[in-house]
Amino acid sequence: MAVICVLLMQIFRAVGSSSKEEDKILSLPGQPKVSFKQYAGYVTINERQQRALFYYFVEAERDTASKPLVLWLNGGPGCSSLGAGAFSEHGPFRPSGKGNLVRNEYSWNKEANIIYLESPVGVGFSYSANASFYDSVNDTITAQDNFIFMQKWFIKFPEYRNRDLFIAGESYAGHYVPQLAELVVQSGLQFNLKGIALGNPLLDFSRDSNSRGDYYWSHGLISDSTHQLLNSICNASQLLREGIIIGSLSPACKTVTVQLSKEISDSINGYDVTADVCISYENSKLKLHNDLLRPEFLVSLSTQLPNHPTKAPENIDLCVEEKALEYLNKKDVQEALHAKLVGVTNWTFCSPVLQYDIENLEISMIDVVGSLVTSGIQVMVYSGDQDSVVPFTGTRTLVNDLAKKLRLNTTTTYRAWLEDKQVGGWTQVYGEILRFATIRGGSHMTPLSSPKRSLALFKTFVTGDPLI
């Protein structure tokens, strides 16, 4: 509770450098006309260090006053919720190239008012005037800063203070979301937190990472012999402690990594093993991802966004991330967003300055998630089934083991759920409060690859309706 008291003292010193009306977006460059309101700007977290978090807020398309509030966090650690969540996944617009935006017909603001937060400080447009701050960021600091952000954001937007609140995110947000929710519960403040959603989340590094070998093999990416060697010789947790550097691996494990690189083509995207590649957008090979969930021994998972044809089923633009990078680096776009670059020359998907404490990856989130369930917070864990970075095979067993530990009975046995009379994925529910679901054909970023099914799943999350 001492930590909570310190945080509360910081919260009420100052709201930040701008008001709600100053943060209102009149129109984004190239956007189609819409009726809902948008806001973007900064909330100052630490006045002395001039540390501020950048947010982009979109109100619901309709029935704004009755729809819940959702805070969305992307992972990394160190990757942007603005570029990924808002402009590549489930925001109201997607960049179409040459400075224009098109409507996303599967935007999640059909069901909720959504805050996209660039966190931690050092990601995207979020900044610290004291650059030394970037050298020692960890889960604890991130959770505390996000908690302060929420309190100050509610001062800017008091009409949302009593609204049903959900916190959601993907990938390394499997750390961010539960830790922030835990601070909210411990604070006793009236956040009206109802639930959390964790997409393709890193929950337990050892289980998640060591499930990759089985996933590769079951999807035909590696041979029987390499599968056996990978599972018997290379251990993900040990690799992390050795600094995720190939040079520190045992000779036997080095041999396995060489074999992996031969069997898994460079054209395979580890985030979506069945996807095609982007070859058409200005011959771009942009380093958009710097995801620590991809240790170097899995050399097949490139740090570069792979090349894709421009379109895929559901009219998905598979070059959308390159276009988002281009769009968010336009000066008129940054001005419309009330954003600024501090200590960096360009906006990037993943922070070039942040030095996140890599040892935090091995901190298991299972007990934190369990404590939230015990507190009555709804928890939904979902996975795109084409993701090899955090495979659903490991996540499913983690959720099942947690249910057993909490002595939650299965209330919905494992079965398919439907969307528009087609299988949307598979689901299992424990005690009506802990849910697991897969999204058929979903990647690591499920709203990008399976937008229609992802929206259907999101709707049940915020309404509390069952998947049918």
C-alpha positions as CSV (number, residue, x, y, z in Angstrom):
1,M,0.0,0.0,0.0
2,A,3.0,2.3,0.5
3,V,3.6,2.3,-3.3
4,I,-0.1,3.1,-3.9
5,C,0.1,6.1,-1.5
6,V,3.2,7.5,-3.3
7,L,1.5,7.1,-6.7
8,L,-1.6,8.9,-5.5
9,M,0.5,11.8,-4.3
10,Q,2.1,12.1,-7.7
11,I,-1.3,11.9,-9.5
12,F,-2.8,15.0,-8.0
13,R,0.2,17.3,-8.4
14,A,-0.7,18.2,-11.9
15,V,-3.0,16.9,-14.7
16,G,-0.6,17.5,-17.6
17,S,0.2,20.1,-20.1
18,S,-3.1,20.2,-22.1
19,S,-6.8,20.1,-21.5
20,K,-9.4,17.8,-23.1
21,E,-10.5,20.5,-25.6
22,E,-6.9,21.3,-26.5
23,D,-6.5,17.6,-27.3
24,K,-9.5,17.4,-29.5
25,I,-8.7,16.4,-33.1
26,L,-10.5,18.4,-35.7
27,S,-9.6,16.0,-38.5
28,L,-6.7,13.7,-39.4
29,P,-5.1,14.4,-42.7
30,G,-6.7,12.3,-45.4
31,Q,-9.4,10.8,-43.2
32,P,-13.0,10.2,-44.3
33,K,-15.8,12.1,-42.6
34,V,-17.0,10.6,-39.3
35,S,-19.4,11.6,-36.6
36,F,-17.5,10.4,-33.5
37,K,-15.0,12.5,-31.7
38,Q,-11.2,11.9,-31.5
39,Y,-8.6,13.2,-29.1
40,A,-4.9,12.9,-28.8
41,G,-2.1,14.4,-26.7
42,Y,-0.1,14.0,-23.5
43,V,-0.6,13.2,-19.9
44,T,2.4,14.2,-17.8
45,I,3.5,11.4,-15.5
46,N,6.5,13.1,-13.8
47,E,6.8,16.9,-13.8
48,R,10.4,17.0,-12.6
49,Q,11.7,14.6,-15.3
50,Q,9.2,16.0,-17.9
51,R,8.0,12.4,-18.5
52,A,4.8,12.2,-20.5
53,L,2.7,9.4,-22.1
54,F,1.0,10.0,-25.4
55,Y,-2.5,8.7,-26.0
56,Y,-5.0,8.6,-28.9
57,F,-8.7,8.3,-27.9
58,V,-11.6,7.5,-30.1
59,E,-15.2,7.6,-28.9
60,A,-17.6,4.9,-29.9
61,E,-19.2,5.2,-33.3
62,R,-22.7,5.5,-31.7
63,D,-24.2,5.4,-28.2
64,T,-21.1,6.9,-26.8
65,A,-22.6,7.6,-23.4
66,S,-23.6,4.0,-22.9
67,K,-20.6,2.2,-24.3
68,P,-17.8,1.0,-22.0
69,L,-14.2,2.4,-21.9
70,V,-11.3,0.2,-23.1
71,L,-7.6,0.9,-22.5
72,W,-5.5,-0.8,-25.2
73,L,-1.8,-1.7,-24.8
74,N,0.5,-3.3,-27.4
75,G,3.6,-5.2,-26.3
76,G,7.2,-5.5,-27.3
77,P,8.2,-4.6,-24.7
78,G,8.6,-1.2,-26.3
79,C,6.2,-1.2,-29.3
80,S,3.5,1.3,-30.2
81,S,-0.2,0.9,-29.5
82,L,-0.8,3.8,-31.9
83,G,0.9,2.3,-34.9
84,A,-0.1,-1.3,-34.3
85,G,-3.4,-1.2,-32.3
86,A,-4.9,2.0,-33.7
87,F,-3.6,2.2,-37.3
88,S,-2.9,-1.4,-38.2
89,E,-5.3,-3.5,-36.1
90,H,-8.7,-2.3,-34.8
91,G,-8.8,1.5,-34.9
92,P,-11.3,3.4,-36.9
93,F,-8.9,4.1,-39.8
94,R,-6.2,2.4,-41.7
95,P,-3.7,4.2,-43.9
96,S,-4.1,3.4,-47.6
97,G,-0.8,5.1,-48.7
98,K,0.1,8.5,-50.0
99,G,-1.3,10.2,-46.9
100,N,-4.8,8.9,-47.0
101,L,-6.9,7.0,-44.5
102,V,-9.8,4.6,-45.1
103,R,-12.5,3.4,-42.7
104,N,-11.9,0.1,-40.9
105,E,-15.3,-1.7,-41.1
106,Y,-14.3,-3.9,-38.2
107,S,-13.1,-1.2,-35.9
108,W,-13.5,-1.9,-32.2
109,N,-15.0,1.5,-31.5
110,K,-18.2,0.0,-32.8
111,E,-18.5,-1.5,-29.4
112,A,-16.5,0.7,-27.1
113,N,-14.7,4.0,-26.4
114,I,-11.0,3.2,-26.8
115,I,-7.8,4.7,-25.5
116,Y,-4.6,3.7,-27.3
117,L,-1.7,4.4,-25.0
118,E,2.0,4.5,-26.2
119,S,3.6,2.9,-23.2
120,P,6.1,2.8,-21.6
121,V,7.7,6.2,-21.9
122,G,10.1,6.2,-24.8
123,V,7.7,4.4,-27.1
124,G,6.4,6.3,-30.1
125,F,5.6,9.9,-29.2
126,S,5.8,9.3,-25.4
127,Y,9.0,10.8,-24.0
128,S,11.2,11.7,-21.1
129,A,13.3,14.9,-21.2
130,N,15.7,13.0,-19.0
131,A,17.0,10.4,-21.4
132,S,18.7,8.4,-18.7
133,F,15.2,7.2,-17.7
134,Y,15.2,5.0,-20.7
135,D,18.1,2.9,-19.4
136,S,16.3,1.4,-16.4
137,V,12.6,0.8,-17.4
138,N,10.9,-2.3,-16.1
139,D,7.5,-3.8,-15.4
140,T,7.1,-2.1,-12.1
141,I,7.8,1.4,-13.5
142,T,5.6,0.7,-16.5
143,A,2.6,-0.4,-14.4
144,Q,3.0,2.6,-12.0
145,D,3.2,5.1,-14.9
146,N,0.1,3.5,-16.6
147,F,-1.7,3.8,-13.3
148,I,-0.9,7.5,-13.0
149,F,-1.9,8.0,-16.6
150,M,-5.4,6.5,-16.0
151,Q,-6.0,8.7,-12.9
152,K,-4.9,11.9,-14.7
153,W,-6.8,10.9,-17.9
154,F,-10.0,10.6,-15.8
155,I,-9.4,14.2,-14.6
156,K,-9.3,15.3,-18.2
157,F,-12.4,13.2,-19.1
158,P,-14.5,13.0,-15.9
159,E,-17.5,11.8,-17.8
160,Y,-15.8,8.4,-18.1
161,R,-14.8,8.0,-14.5
162,N,-17.8,5.8,-13.6
163,R,-18.0,4.0,-16.9
164,D,-17.4,0.3,-17.1
165,L,-13.6,-0.1,-17.7
166,F,-11.8,-2.9,-19.5
167,I,-8.0,-3.2,-20.0
168,A,-6.8,-5.1,-23.0
169,G,-3.7,-5.8,-24.9
170,E,-1.6,-8.3,-26.8
171,S,1.9,-9.9,-26.7
172,Y,4.0,-8.4,-23.9
173,A,0.9,-6.7,-22.7
174,G,0.5,-10.1,-21.1
175,H,2.7,-8.4,-18.5
176,Y,1.4,-4.8,-18.8
177,V,-2.3,-5.5,-18.5
178,P,-2.4,-7.8,-15.4
179,Q,0.1,-5.6,-13.5
180,L,-1.9,-2.5,-14.2
181,A,-5.1,-4.2,-13.2
182,E,-3.6,-5.4,-10.0
183,L,-2.6,-1.8,-9.1
184,V,-6.1,-0.7,-9.8
185,V,-7.6,-3.4,-7.6
186,Q,-5.1,-2.7,-4.8
187,S,-5.7,1.0,-4.9
188,G,-9.4,0.8,-4.0
189,L,-10.1,3.7,-6.3
190,Q,-13.4,3.8,-8.2
191,F,-12.0,2.8,-11.6
192,N,-15.0,0.5,-12.2
193,L,-12.7,-2.2,-13.6
194,K,-14.8,-5.0,-15.0
195,G,-12.4,-7.2,-16.9
196,I,-9.1,-7.7,-18.8
197,A,-8.4,-9.3,-22.2
198,L,-5.0,-10.8,-23.1
199,G,-4.3,-11.5,-26.7
200,N,-1.5,-13.9,-27.7
201,P,0.0,-13.0,-24.3
202,L,3.4,-13.7,-22.8
203,L,2.3,-15.2,-19.5
204,D,5.0,-17.6,-18.6
205,F,8.3,-17.3,-20.6
206,S,9.4,-20.9,-20.2
207,R,6.0,-22.5,-21.1
208,D,5.3,-20.1,-23.9
209,S,8.7,-20.3,-25.5
210,N,9.3,-24.0,-25.1
211,S,5.9,-24.7,-26.8
212,R,7.3,-23.3,-30.0
213,G,9.0,-26.5,-31.1
214,D,5.8,-28.5,-30.9
215,Y,4.0,-25.7,-32.8
216,Y,6.6,-25.6,-35.6
217,W,6.4,-29.4,-36.0
218,S,2.6,-29.6,-35.8
219,H,2.4,-27.0,-38.6
220,G,4.9,-28.8,-40.8
221,L,7.6,-26.1,-40.5
222,I,10.4,-28.4,-39.2
223,S,11.4,-32.0,-39.6
224,D,10.8,-34.8,-37.0
225,S,14.5,-34.9,-36.2
226,T,14.9,-31.1,-35.7
227,H,11.7,-31.2,-33.5
228,Q,13.3,-33.8,-31.3
229,L,16.6,-31.9,-31.0
230,L,14.9,-28.6,-30.3
231,N,12.9,-30.0,-27.4
232,S,15.8,-32.0,-25.9
233,I,18.7,-29.6,-26.3
234,C,17.6,-25.9,-26.4
235,N,15.7,-24.5,-23.4
236,A,14.2,-21.1,-23.7
237,S,14.6,-20.1,-20.1
238,Q,18.2,-20.9,-20.0
239,L,18.8,-19.0,-23.2
240,L,17.2,-15.9,-21.6
241,R,19.5,-16.0,-18.6
242,E,22.4,-16.3,-21.0
243,G,21.4,-13.0,-22.6
244,I,19.6,-14.4,-25.7
245,I,22.9,-14.3,-27.6
246,I,23.7,-17.1,-30.0
247,G,27.4,-16.8,-29.1
248,S,26.6,-18.0,-25.6
249,L,24.7,-21.2,-26.7
250,S,26.1,-24.6,-26.3
251,P,27.6,-26.1,-29.5
252,A,24.8,-28.6,-29.7
253,C,22.1,-25.9,-29.5
254,K,24.0,-23.8,-32.1
255,T,23.7,-26.8,-34.4
256,V,20.0,-26.9,-33.9
257,T,19.6,-23.2,-34.7
258,V,21.5,-23.6,-37.9
259,Q,19.1,-26.5,-38.9
260,L,16.1,-24.4,-37.9
261,S,17.2,-21.6,-40.2
262,K,17.5,-24.0,-43.1
263,E,14.1,-25.6,-42.6
264,I,12.1,-22.5,-41.8
265,S,12.3,-20.2,-44.8
266,D,13.0,-16.5,-44.5
267,S,9.7,-16.0,-46.2
268,I,7.8,-17.4,-43.3
269,N,6.5,-14.8,-40.9
270,G,6.6,-16.3,-37.3
271,Y,3.8,-14.0,-36.3
272,D,1.5,-15.6,-39.0
273,V,2.9,-18.8,-40.3
274,T,0.2,-19.2,-43.1
275,A,0.5,-15.6,-44.4
276,D,1.8,-14.5,-47.7
277,V,4.5,-11.7,-47.8
278,C,4.5,-8.0,-48.8
279,I,6.5,-7.4,-51.9
280,S,4.7,-4.5,-53.4
281,Y,4.9,-1.5,-51.2
282,E,7.8,0.5,-52.5
283,N,10.2,-2.5,-52.0
284,S,10.0,-1.8,-48.3
285,K,11.9,-3.9,-45.8
286,L,11.3,-1.9,-42.6
287,K,12.4,-3.0,-39.2
288,L,9.0,-2.5,-37.6
289,H,9.3,-5.1,-34.8
290,N,11.8,-5.3,-32.0
291,D,9.9,-7.8,-30.0
292,L,11.9,-9.4,-27.2
293,L,9.5,-12.4,-27.4
294,R,11.6,-13.6,-30.3
295,P,14.9,-14.7,-28.8
296,E,17.8,-15.0,-31.2
297,F,18.0,-18.8,-31.1
298,L,14.8,-18.9,-33.1
299,V,16.6,-17.3,-35.9
300,S,13.8,-17.9,-38.4
301,L,11.7,-15.2,-36.8
302,S,13.1,-12.2,-38.6
303,T,13.2,-8.8,-37.0
304,Q,12.1,-7.4,-40.3
305,L,8.5,-7.3,-41.4
306,P,8.3,-9.9,-44.1
307,N,7.1,-9.1,-47.6
308,H,3.4,-9.7,-48.5
309,P,1.1,-9.3,-51.5
310,T,-1.0,-6.2,-51.0
311,K,-4.3,-7.8,-50.3
312,A,-5.6,-10.9,-48.6
313,P,-9.1,-12.3,-47.6
314,E,-11.4,-9.9,-45.9
315,N,-9.7,-7.1,-47.9
316,I,-6.8,-7.1,-45.5
317,D,-3.9,-4.8,-46.5
318,L,-0.9,-6.8,-45.6
319,C,1.4,-3.8,-46.1
320,V,-0.6,-1.7,-43.6
321,E,2.3,-1.4,-41.1
322,E,4.6,0.1,-43.7
323,K,1.8,2.5,-44.6
324,A,1.2,3.3,-40.9
325,L,4.9,4.1,-40.4
326,E,4.9,6.4,-43.4
327,Y,1.6,8.1,-42.3
328,L,2.7,8.7,-38.7
329,N,5.9,10.3,-39.8
330,K,4.1,13.0,-41.8
331,K,4.4,16.4,-40.2
332,D,0.8,17.4,-40.8
333,V,-0.3,14.1,-39.2
334,Q,1.9,14.8,-36.1
335,E,0.5,18.3,-35.8
336,A,-3.1,17.0,-36.1
337,L,-2.3,14.5,-33.3
338,H,-0.7,17.2,-31.1
339,A,2.4,15.0,-31.1
340,K,6.0,15.8,-31.0
341,L,9.3,14.0,-31.3
342,V,11.6,14.4,-28.3
343,G,15.1,12.9,-28.4
344,V,14.4,11.0,-31.6
345,T,14.2,12.1,-35.3
346,N,11.4,9.8,-36.4
347,W,8.4,8.0,-35.1
348,T,9.0,4.2,-35.0
349,F,6.9,1.1,-34.3
350,C,9.3,0.0,-31.6
351,S,11.4,2.2,-29.5
352,P,15.1,2.8,-30.5
353,V,15.9,4.4,-27.2
354,L,14.2,2.2,-24.6
355,Q,16.4,-0.3,-22.7
356,Y,13.9,-2.6,-21.1
357,D,14.9,-4.9,-18.3
358,I,15.0,-8.2,-20.2
359,E,14.9,-10.3,-17.0
360,N,11.3,-9.2,-16.5
361,L,10.4,-11.5,-19.4
362,E,10.8,-14.5,-17.0
363,I,8.5,-13.1,-14.4
364,S,5.4,-15.3,-14.6
365,M,2.1,-13.5,-14.7
366,I,0.0,-16.5,-13.8
367,D,-0.4,-15.8,-10.1
368,V,-1.2,-12.1,-10.9
369,V,-4.0,-13.2,-13.3
370,G,-5.2,-15.7,-10.7
371,S,-5.4,-13.0,-8.1
372,L,-7.5,-10.8,-10.5
373,V,-9.9,-13.8,-11.1
374,T,-10.2,-14.3,-7.3
375,S,-11.0,-10.5,-7.0
376,G,-14.0,-11.0,-9.4
377,I,-12.3,-9.4,-12.4
378,Q,-13.4,-11.1,-15.7
379,V,-10.4,-12.5,-17.6
380,M,-10.4,-13.5,-21.3
381,V,-7.3,-15.0,-22.8
382,Y,-7.4,-15.4,-26.6
383,S,-4.9,-16.6,-29.2
384,G,-4.6,-16.4,-33.0
385,D,-3.9,-20.0,-34.0
386,Q,-1.4,-19.1,-36.7
387,D,1.0,-17.4,-34.3
388,S,4.3,-19.3,-33.5
389,V,5.8,-16.5,-31.4
390,V,3.4,-17.1,-28.4
391,P,1.6,-20.3,-29.6
392,F,-1.9,-21.1,-28.4
393,T,-0.7,-24.6,-27.5
394,G,1.2,-23.2,-24.6
395,T,-1.3,-20.5,-23.6
396,R,-4.2,-23.0,-23.5
397,T,-2.3,-25.3,-21.0
398,L,-1.5,-22.2,-18.9
399,V,-5.1,-21.2,-18.6
400,N,-6.2,-24.7,-17.9
401,D,-3.6,-25.2,-15.2
402,L,-4.7,-21.8,-13.6
403,A,-8.3,-23.0,-13.6
404,K,-7.3,-26.1,-11.8
405,K,-5.3,-24.2,-9.3
406,L,-8.2,-21.9,-8.5
407,R,-10.6,-24.9,-8.4
408,L,-12.8,-23.4,-11.1
409,N,-15.1,-25.9,-12.8
410,T,-15.5,-26.0,-16.5
411,T,-18.8,-24.3,-17.3
412,T,-18.3,-24.4,-21.1
413,T,-16.5,-27.5,-22.4
414,Y,-14.0,-27.0,-25.2
415,R,-15.9,-26.4,-28.4
416,A,-16.0,-24.4,-31.6
417,W,-17.6,-20.9,-31.6
418,L,-19.3,-19.5,-34.7
419,E,-19.2,-16.1,-36.4
420,D,-21.6,-15.6,-39.4
421,K,-22.3,-19.4,-39.5
422,Q,-18.6,-20.2,-39.8
423,V,-16.2,-21.5,-37.2
424,G,-14.6,-18.4,-35.6
425,G,-12.3,-20.5,-33.3
426,W,-12.5,-22.7,-30.2
427,T,-13.3,-21.8,-26.6
428,Q,-13.5,-23.1,-23.1
429,V,-14.9,-21.3,-20.0
430,Y,-14.1,-21.8,-16.4
431,G,-16.4,-20.7,-13.6
432,E,-18.0,-18.1,-15.8
433,I,-15.1,-15.7,-15.1
434,L,-12.1,-17.1,-16.9
435,R,-12.3,-17.6,-20.6
436,F,-10.0,-19.0,-23.2
437,A,-10.6,-18.7,-27.0
438,T,-8.7,-19.1,-30.2
439,I,-9.4,-17.1,-33.4
440,R,-9.2,-19.3,-36.5
441,G,-6.7,-18.0,-39.0
442,G,-5.5,-15.4,-36.5
443,S,-2.0,-14.1,-36.3
444,H,0.0,-12.7,-33.4
445,M,-2.0,-9.5,-34.1
446,T,-5.4,-11.1,-34.6
447,P,-7.4,-8.0,-35.5
448,L,-5.0,-7.4,-38.4
449,S,-5.3,-10.9,-39.9
450,S,-8.8,-11.9,-38.8
451,P,-10.6,-8.6,-38.2
452,K,-14.2,-9.8,-38.5
453,R,-13.7,-12.7,-36.0
454,S,-11.7,-10.5,-33.7
455,L,-14.5,-7.9,-33.5
456,A,-17.0,-10.7,-32.8
457,L,-14.9,-11.9,-29.9
458,F,-14.3,-8.4,-28.6
459,K,-18.0,-7.7,-28.6
460,T,-18.6,-10.7,-26.3
461,F,-15.8,-9.5,-24.0
462,V,-17.3,-6.0,-23.3
463,T,-20.9,-7.2,-23.3
464,G,-20.4,-10.3,-21.2
465,D,-22.3,-12.4,-23.8
466,P,-21.2,-16.0,-24.4
467,L,-19.5,-17.1,-27.6
468,I,-22.1,-19.1,-29.6
